[in-house]
Amino acid sequence: MVKPFRFAKLPLIIFGPGKRSELPDLIKGFGKKVILVTRGASFTETEQGQSLLDSLTRNGITYHLIAVQNEPSVKMIDNAAAIIKEINADVVVAAGGGSVLDAGKSVSAMATAEGSVIEYLEGIGTKDHPGNKMPFIALPTTSGTGSEATKNAVISNTGKEGFKRSLRHDNFVPDIALVDPELTLSCPADVTAASGMDCFTQLAEAYLSVKSNEYTDALALEGMKAVKRSLVAAVRKGNNLAARTDMSFAALTSGICLANAGLGAVHGFASSIGGMYNIPHGVICGTLMRAANELNVKKIRKGYGSPEALRKYAVLGKLFLEEKKSDEDSYIDGFLEYLRFLTDELNLPGLKRYGIPEQDLEKICSVTDLKNNPVKLETSDLMEILLERYY
């Protein structure tokens, strides 16, 4: 029997190589005055960035640039929102990775709201955002977070008492997701690997989530087929457009899946670790993915959690392994071995490299959220995962 489910609304999705050429006409649907959020010179001074800016000018579109160098912080969003209120623009366009898209999403929301963004963050703020926003167009230049298809934006304040919290509302889903894989061709190999593992983790965790349903399962499996075909290929040869197109599809799909099925232990860690230390989100996901899934399987095999999750792990083994196995346990073990291969192949670093003291690991575990993980994990289990990928 099909499970009951709810499915979040999606943006208008325009997908394919070269589709960025449609941006001027899409902007004109809202007006001719644009706030353009990018990573700064690392995008605007590239051939693709300059071409995009030239296309806006040729079409009589004026733009004001806002640069996002790191993950969006409360201060950065507040300052940008104040600027936008003075400019009286028609639409916000964000062209960049997940942090840039989250910044654009937040700015479009806070341009119409009073006060600081911190007042509206989940688990911290005391106000409910009314849901009003400026029109927002998202152009991803990496293949990772899938933020172009979600209703939340992650805001970070890094430090010992830091946090990563979401600004969230159904109305914050971008009006348009313009996904052009050609914009990812210049993405460096290390960023391609980290963002690709982020998207892979989101697909796998959504598939294994206790909130998954038939729709999200079907989408997650299609996304992971693309990951299998093309993650390693995109890292090895960045100008491989077919591989880049696969990974853009996988990232977009991962955003849709996480919005509707939730995530598990790896993204719980990504939130807690990322709030305390300046570590790329995709690196945390990539380096912990194998260890977390090994621990999940070990616990489920001992009788904790649902046996249905083991069946799903076997499905993942059948998807990622080339050779046939004799039974489901062999496919499960094969999938875990494939994750070990990816960890080595993509040269994913241990957590110690980023300056995390070992004595902080227990604190990290104490603030890690596991609400959709397929099996309940104790603090000792979480410590086991972190220690496995510490050195």
C-alpha positions in Angstrom: 0.0 0.0 0.0 1.3 3.5 -0.9 2.2 5.5 2.2 0.4 8.8 3.0 2.5 11.7 2.1 2.8 15.5 1.5 4.8 16.9 -1.3 6.2 20.4 -1.2 5.7 22.8 -4.1 8.5 23.2 -6.6 9.9 26.2 -8.5 9.6 26.5 -12.3 12.5 24.3 -13.3 14.4 25.0 -16.5 17.1 22.5 -17.0 19.8 21.9 -19.6 23.1 23.0 -21.1 22.9 26.6 -22.4 19.6 27.4 -20.6 21.2 30.4 -18.9 20.6 32.3 -22.1 17.0 32.5 -21.0 17.9 34.5 -17.9 17.2 38.1 -19.4 13.8 37.2 -20.6 13.0 35.5 -17.2 14.1 38.6 -15.4 11.9 40.8 -17.6 8.9 38.9 -16.3 9.5 40.6 -13.0 11.1 43.9 -14.1 14.4 45.3 -15.1 16.2 46.1 -11.9 18.1 43.2 -10.4 20.0 42.3 -7.2 22.6 39.8 -8.4 24.1 37.7 -5.6 27.4 35.9 -6.6 30.6 34.7 -5.0 32.2 37.9 -6.3 35.2 38.1 -8.6 35.5 34.3 -8.7 32.3 34.3 -10.7 31.9 37.8 -12.3 35.5 37.8 -13.7 35.2 34.4 -15.4 34.2 34.1 -19.0 30.8 32.7 -18.1 30.2 35.3 -15.4 31.1 38.2 -17.7 29.0 36.7 -20.5 26.0 36.6 -18.1 26.6 40.3 -17.0 26.9 41.4 -20.7 23.6 39.7 -21.5 21.9 41.6 -18.8 23.3 44.9 -20.1 22.4 44.2 -23.7 18.8 43.6 -22.6 18.5 46.9 -20.7 18.6 45.2 -17.3 20.4 47.1 -14.5 22.0 45.1 -11.7 23.5 45.7 -8.2 26.1 43.1 -7.2 26.3 41.5 -3.7 29.3 39.2 -3.0 29.0 36.2 -0.7 32.5 34.9 0.2 31.5 32.4 2.8 28.4 30.7 4.2 25.8 33.4 4.9 25.9 34.9 8.4 23.3 36.9 10.3 25.3 40.1 9.8 25.8 39.5 6.1 22.1 38.9 5.4 21.0 41.9 7.6 23.5 44.2 5.8 22.4 43.0 2.3 18.7 43.3 3.1 19.2 46.9 4.2 20.9 47.7 0.9 18.1 46.1 -1.1 15.4 48.0 0.7 17.2 51.2 -0.4 17.6 50.1 -4.1 14.0 49.1 -4.6 14.9 46.3 -7.1 12.4 44.0 -8.9 14.0 40.6 -8.5 16.8 38.8 -6.8 19.0 36.5 -8.9 21.6 34.3 -7.2 24.3 32.6 -9.3 26.7 30.3 -7.3 27.0 27.4 -5.0 24.7 26.5 -2.1 25.9 29.3 0.1 25.2 31.9 -2.6 21.8 30.4 -3.3 21.0 30.4 0.4 22.1 34.0 0.7 20.0 35.0 -2.3 17.0 33.2 -0.8 17.4 34.8 2.6 17.9 38.3 1.1 14.8 38.0 -1.0 12.9 37.1 2.1 14.3 39.7 4.5 14.0 42.5 1.9 10.3 42.6 2.9 10.6 41.9 6.6 11.3 44.0 9.7 14.2 43.3 12.1 17.1 40.9 11.9 17.1 37.5 10.2 18.1 35.9 13.5 14.6 36.7 14.8 13.1 34.3 12.3 15.5 31.4 12.5 14.3 28.0 13.5 15.2 27.1 17.1 16.5 30.6 17.8 14.1 33.3 16.7 10.8 34.2 18.3 9.0 35.6 15.2 7.2 33.8 12.4 8.1 35.2 9.0 5.0 36.2 7.1 6.3 34.6 3.9 6.5 37.7 1.8 9.5 37.9 -0.4 10.9 39.4 -3.6 10.8 37.3 -6.7 13.9 35.0 -6.7 15.7 33.2 -9.5 18.4 30.6 -8.6 21.3 29.6 -10.9 23.5 26.9 -9.3 27.1 26.8 -10.3 28.0 23.7 -8.3 26.2 20.3 -8.0 25.6 19.8 -4.3 22.9 21.3 -2.0 19.9 21.4 -4.3 19.0 24.7 -2.7 17.5 25.8 -6.0 14.5 23.5 -5.2 14.0 24.0 -1.4 12.1 26.4 0.9 14.9 26.8 3.5 18.1 28.8 3.6 20.9 27.9 6.1 22.4 30.8 8.1 25.6 30.2 10.0 27.4 31.8 12.9 30.6 29.9 13.3 32.3 29.5 16.7 32.3 27.4 19.9 28.7 28.5 20.6 27.9 28.8 16.9 25.0 27.5 15.0 23.6 26.6 11.6 19.9 27.3 11.5 17.3 27.5 8.7 15.2 30.4 7.6 12.2 28.5 6.3 8.8 29.1 4.7 6.8 27.4 1.9 6.9 30.7 0.0 10.7 30.8 0.0 11.0 28.2 -2.7 12.7 30.0 -5.6 10.3 31.2 -8.3 12.6 29.8 -10.9 15.4 27.2 -10.8 17.5 27.8 -13.9 19.9 24.8 -13.9 22.6 25.1 -16.6 25.2 22.4 -16.2 27.7 24.5 -18.3 27.9 26.8 -15.3 29.6 24.0 -13.3 32.3 23.2 -15.9 34.9 25.4 -14.1 34.2 24.1 -10.7 37.5 22.8 -9.1 37.9 19.1 -8.5 37.9 19.3 -4.7 34.7 21.4 -4.7 33.2 19.0 -7.3 34.0 16.1 -5.0 32.7 17.7 -1.8 29.5 19.0 -3.4 28.9 15.7 -5.2 29.2 13.8 -2.0 26.8 16.3 -0.4 24.2 15.6 -3.1 24.9 11.8 -2.9 24.4 11.9 0.9 21.1 13.8 0.5 19.8 11.3 -2.0 20.8 8.3 0.1 19.6 9.8 3.4 16.3 10.8 1.9 15.8 7.3 0.5 16.6 5.7 3.8 14.7 8.3 5.9 11.8 7.2 8.1 9.8 10.0 6.3 10.5 8.6 2.8 7.6 7.7 0.4 7.1 6.2 -3.0 7.6 9.6 -4.8 10.8 10.5 -3.0 12.1 6.9 -3.3 11.6 7.0 -7.1 13.3 10.4 -7.4 16.2 9.5 -5.1 17.0 6.3 -7.0 17.1 8.2 -10.3 19.4 10.8 -8.8 21.7 8.1 -7.5 21.9 6.5 -10.9 23.3 9.8 -12.2 25.7 9.9 -9.2 26.9 6.4 -10.1 27.5 7.3 -13.7 29.1 10.6 -13.2 30.4 11.7 -9.8 33.9 10.2 -10.2 34.0 11.2 -13.9 33.1 14.8 -13.1 35.9 15.0 -10.5 38.5 13.4 -12.8 37.6 15.4 -15.9 35.9 18.7 -15.1 35.1 19.6 -18.7 33.0 16.4 -19.2 29.7 18.0 -19.9 27.7 14.8 -19.9 29.0 14.0 -16.4 28.4 17.6 -15.3 24.8 17.4 -16.6 24.2 14.2 -14.6 25.5 15.8 -11.4 23.4 18.9 -11.9 20.4 16.6 -12.3 21.4 14.7 -9.2 21.8 17.8 -7.1 18.5 19.3 -8.2 16.8 16.0 -7.4 18.5 15.7 -4.0 17.0 19.1 -3.0 13.5 17.9 -4.0 14.0 14.7 -2.0 15.4 16.3 1.2 12.6 18.8 1.2 10.0 16.0 1.3 11.7 13.1 3.1 14.2 14.7 5.4 17.8 13.7 6.1 19.7 11.5 8.6 22.8 11.3 10.8 25.3 12.7 8.3 23.5 15.9 7.8 22.8 16.1 11.6 26.6 16.1 12.0 27.0 18.6 9.2 24.8 21.1 11.0 26.4 20.7 14.4 30.0 20.6 13.2 29.5 23.3 10.6 28.1 25.6 13.3 31.2 25.2 15.4 34.0 25.0 12.8 34.7 26.5 9.4 34.5 23.3 7.4 32.9 23.0 4.0 29.5 21.4 4.3 30.2 18.9 1.5 33.5 17.8 3.1 31.7 16.9 6.4 29.0 14.9 4.5 31.6 13.2 2.3 34.0 12.2 4.9 31.3 10.8 7.3 29.0 9.1 4.8 30.7 5.7 4.9 31.2 5.5 8.7 27.6 6.6 9.4 26.1 4.1 7.0 28.3 1.3 8.4 27.0 2.1 11.9 23.4 2.3 10.7 23.7 -1.2 9.1 25.4 -2.6 12.2 22.7 -1.4 14.5 19.8 -2.6 12.2 21.4 -6.0 11.9 21.4 -6.2 15.7 17.6 -5.7 15.7 17.4 -2.0 16.1 15.4 0.0 13.6 13.3 -1.3 10.7 14.2 -4.3 8.6 12.8 -2.3 5.7 15.9 -0.1 5.9 18.1 -3.2 5.3 16.1 -4.0 2.2 16.7 -0.5 1.0 20.5 -0.8 1.6 20.4 -4.0 -0.5 18.7 -2.0 -3.3 21.5 0.5 -3.1 24.0 -2.3 -3.4 22.3 -3.6 -6.5 22.4 0.0 -8.0 26.0 0.7 -7.4 27.7 -2.7 -7.8 28.6 -4.0 -11.2 28.8 -7.7 -10.2 25.9 -9.8 -9.1 25.8 -11.0 -5.5 24.2 -14.1 -4.0 22.1 -12.5 -1.3 20.9 -9.2 0.2 23.6 -9.1 2.9 26.3 -9.3 0.2 24.7 -6.4 -1.7 24.6 -4.4 1.6 28.2 -5.0 2.3 29.1 -4.2 -1.3 27.4 -0.8 -1.0 29.4 0.0 2.1 32.5 -1.1 0.3 31.6 1.2 -2.6 31.4 4.1 -0.1 34.9 3.2 1.2 36.1 3.3 -2.4 34.6 6.8 -2.9 36.2 8.0 0.4 39.6 7.0 -0.9 39.1 7.9 -4.6 37.9 11.4 -3.8 40.7 11.9 -1.1 38.2 13.0 1.5 40.0 14.4 4.6 39.6 13.5 8.2 38.0 16.0 10.6 41.2 16.6 12.5 42.7 18.4 9.5 40.2 21.2 10.1 41.4 21.9 13.7 38.7 20.1 15.7 40.1 19.1 19.1 39.3 15.6 20.0 37.8 16.7 23.3 35.1 18.6 21.4 33.7 15.5 19.7 31.4 14.6 22.7 29.9 18.1 22.6 29.3 17.7 18.8 27.4 14.5 19.5 25.3 16.1 22.2 23.9 18.7 19.7 23.5 16.5 16.7 19.9 15.9 15.4 19.0 12.5 14.1 15.2 12.7 13.7 14.9 11.0 10.3 17.7 8.5 10.6 16.5 4.9 9.9 17.8 3.8 13.3 18.2 5.5 16.6 21.8 6.1 17.5 23.2 6.6 21.0 25.9 9.1 21.9 28.4 6.2 21.9 27.4 5.4 18.3 27.9 9.0 17.2 31.3 9.1 18.9 32.2 5.9 17.0 31.3 7.6 13.7 33.4 10.7 14.4 36.4 8.8 15.7 36.4 6.6 12.6 36.8 9.7 10.4 38.8 11.9 12.8 42.3 11.2 11.7 
